[in-house]
C-alpha cells in the first residue's frame, strides 16, 4: 500500500471511530445537556423561571414540556457530533504525530495535541452550538418549538453569519474546547500509560473507563466557566434587543461581579454527570471502534 493510501486508510478509521463515539455519547447524555444549559442561562434567584434544584429542573421540564423536552436541540448536536468528534479524534492523532517530530516529552505532547484538537473542533462546532442553545432555552412544549432548520434560518436572517449571528460566542467556545481537550487527552493518555494493562478484558475495560471518567470530570471542572460564558453569550439576553453578554472574559467578569464566583459554575452537577461518564464512553467507543476497523477494514 502506498504512503498516501496508508494515510487515507488510517484517517478514515480515525474519522469513523471518532464519529461513532460522538453519536453514542450524545444519544445517551443529551438530557443532562439540556438541564445544564437551563441552569447556566438563569440569572440568579431573582429570575422568575429559576429552578430550585437539579431534581426540580427534571420535574419541571417533564411536567411542562414532556419527555421530549429533554431532547430539545438534539438535532444540531447529532448533526455536529459525528463531524465534531471525528475532527476531535482525527486532529488529535495528527497533531500528536506532528508533535512527535519536536523535542517534547510524551506527556506534554498529549496535552498540546489535545489543545490543538480542541481549538479546531470549536471552529467546526460553534454554529451548531448557537442553534442548540437557542432551542434549549425555549421553554415551550416540544411540539410548539421551531425546527432546527427554521431556527437556524431565523438566526441567519436576523443576525447573519458573523460574531453576532451564527458564530456568536466563538471565543468562549474556543476556550471551552481547547481547555477541555488539553486536560482530557493529556490526563487520559498519560495516566493510561502509567497504570499497567490488565489481561482480563473486563478489568481492562474498567481500567480504561475509570481513567476516562476521571479525565472527563477534571476537564469539566476546569473549563466550566468558559461553558457558562458561552451559554450566556449564545442564549437569550436579559433585556430583549439589548446585548449584555458580548465577549468571553467580559461575560465571566460580569457574571462574577453580579452573581458571585459560584455563578461561574452554574450547571456544574449536570455537566459533571454528563461529561464524566460521557467522556469515558467517548474514549472507549473510539478505542474499540478504531481497533475493530484496523482489524476488519
N, C-alpha and C positions, 0 to 999 in steps of 0.2 A: 504493500500500500504506500502511495506517495506521501510526502510530508504534509501536503495540503489536505489530502484525503484523510490522513490520520487526525489532523486538527479538526476538520469538519465533523468527523465521527465523534470525537471527544466532546466538541462543543454541543452537538445535537444531544448527546447523553446528558450533559450538564443542564442544558436548557429544558429538556423533557422532565428530568428528575426534579429540577427546581420548580417548574410549573406545577407538577403533581403535588409537591409539598405545599405550595401556596393554596391550591384548591382544597385540599383536605383540611388544612388549618382554618381557612375562612368559613367553611361549611360547619365546622364544629364550634367555632368560637365567636361567631358574629353577634349573637345576642348580648354578650358581655361588652362588645364594642359599642353597641347602641347605648347601653346603660352608662358606660364610661363617658361617651360624648355628652349625654344629657347632664351628667354631673359637672363636666368641665365648662359648659356654657351657662350654668347657673351663676348668678351674680350676688352671692351672699344670701343670708337668711331673709333679707327684705324682698327677694324675688318671690312673687306670689305663686310661681309654678315650681318652687323649690321642693325637692324630695327630702324627706326627713332622714332616711337611711337607705342602705342598699336593698333591704327587704321591701321597704315602702316603694322604691322605684320599680321593682319587679311586679309588685301587686298592682300599682297604679297603671303601669303600661299594659299589663294583661287585662285589667278591668276596663280601661277606657279605649284601648287600641286593639285589643285582641292578641292572640298568639302571634299573628303575622307582624304585629308591631315590633317584635324583637328582631325581625328580619328587614326592617326598613333600611333602605340604602344598600342592600346586599348586592344588587346587580353591578354597581360600579366596582366594588372590590373583587367580585368574581371575574369581571372583565379585566380588572387590573392585576389581580393576584397571579394569574398564570404568567403574563409577561413580567410582572414586578418581581416575583420570586425567581423566575428564570433569569432575569437580569441580575438579581441579588447573588445567586449562587454562581452563575457563569462569570460575572465580573470579578467576584471574589477569587475564583480559581485562576483567572487570567492575571489579576493584579498580583496574586501570590507567586505565580510563575515569573512575572516580570521582576518582582522584588527579590526573587531568588538570585538574580544576576547582581544585585547590590550586596554590599558587605553588612547586611543587617542580621541581627540574631533571629533565630526562628520565631521566638516569642513576639518580637516586635514586628516581624513580617506578617504574622497573622492579624495583629491589631491594625496595622497600616492598610493592609489589603481589605480588611473589614470596613475601615473608614472610607476608602475609595469606592467600595461596592455600595455603601450606604448613600453617598452623595450622588452616585449615578442612578441608583434606584429612586431617589427622591425626585429627580427631574422627570422621570418616567411617570411616577405615580401621582404627582401633585394635582393635575387637573381632575383625576378621578376622586381624589380626597375632597376637593372643593364641592363636587356634586354630592358625594356621600354625606358629608357633614350637613349640607343644606337640607337633605332629605331626612336625616336622623333628627334634626332639630324640629321637624314638623310633628306636632302632637295630635294632629287629626287622625281619625281612624285610617287604617291602611288603605281601604278602598277609596278614600277621599283624597289621598295624596297624589301629586302628579307622577308620571312615569319618569324613569331615569333620563330618557332622551328628551322629554318635554322640559324637565328641569335644566338639563344642560343647555338646551336652546334658549331658555329664558335667561340664564346667566350670561351667555354669549351676547344675546340681543341687548341686554341691559348694561352689561359692564365690559363686554369684549373679551379678548383672549389674553390680555396682559395681566399686570400685577394687581389690578383692581377687579379682574374677572376670573377667567378660568385658571389663571396661575397665581391667584391671591394666596398669600401665606407661604410662598416658596422658600424664603429664608428659614422660617420655622420648621418647614418640612425637611430642609437640608440638615438643620441641626438635629432634629428628631432621629432621622435615619442614619446620619453619619455617626452620631454618638452611640446609638443603639448597636449598629453593626460592628463598630470598633470593639465594643466590650463583648458583645455576643459571640463573635467569631474568635476574638482574641482569647477570651476565657475558656471557651469550649475546647478549642484545639490544643491549647497549652495544658489544660488540666487533663484532657483525654490522653495526652502523651505521657503524663506523669503517672496516672493510675493504671496499673497493669491490666492487660486484656484478660478476660475470663474465658476459659474454654467452654464453659456451659453456656449455650445460646440464650437461655432465659436470663441468667445473671449478667451476661454481656449486654443484652437488651436493657436491663435495668441500670447497668453502669452508664450506658450512653444516655438513657432517659434522665437519670438523676443529674448528670453533668449539664445536659441541655436545659433542664428545669431551672437549675441554679443560674445558668448563663442568661436565660431569658428574664429571670427575676431581677438579677443585679442590673442588667442593661435597662430594664423598665424603670427601676428606682432612680437611676441616674438621669435618664432622658425625659422623664415625665414633665418637667417644667416647659420644655420645648413643645410637648404634645398639648399642654394646656394653652400655650400661646397660639399654636396652630388652630385649635378649636375656636378660640375667641376671635381670631382674625377671619377665619373662614365661615364661622357661624353667624347668626343674626346679631346685629349691633343693638346695644341697649335702647337707642333712640332711632327709629326708622328714618333713613335719609341722612343720618349723621354718622360718619365713620370715626369711631373712638379707638379701635384697635387696628393699627396700621403695620408696624414693624415688630419683629420678633422680640428683641430685647426691651424696646419701649413698652410693649404689651406686658412682658414679665414685670417690669418696674411698676406699671400702673396697677396690675393685679396685686402685687406685694404691698404697695402704698395704700390701696383702698380696702383690701380684704385680708391682708396679713400673709405671712410666709406659707402657712398651711394651704392657702388657696392655690398655690403653685403645684400642689399635689392632689388637686381635686380629681376624682375618678381613679384614685390610686388602687383601691381594692379590686374593682372590676378589671382594671388594666393588668394587675399582677395575676389575677385569676385567669385572664386570657393569655397573656404573653409568657407566663411561667410555663404552664403545660403546653401552650401553643408553640412556644419556641422549641421545646423538646420534640413535639410532634413534627415540626418542620425539618429539623435536623435528621431525625430518624427516617422519615419518609424519603428525604433527599438521599441519604446514605444507602438505604436499602434499595431504592429505585435505581440509583446510579450503578450500584453493584450488579443488580439484575440486568440492566441494559448492557453493561460491559460483557457480561457472560452470554447473553442471548441475542444481541443485536450488533 
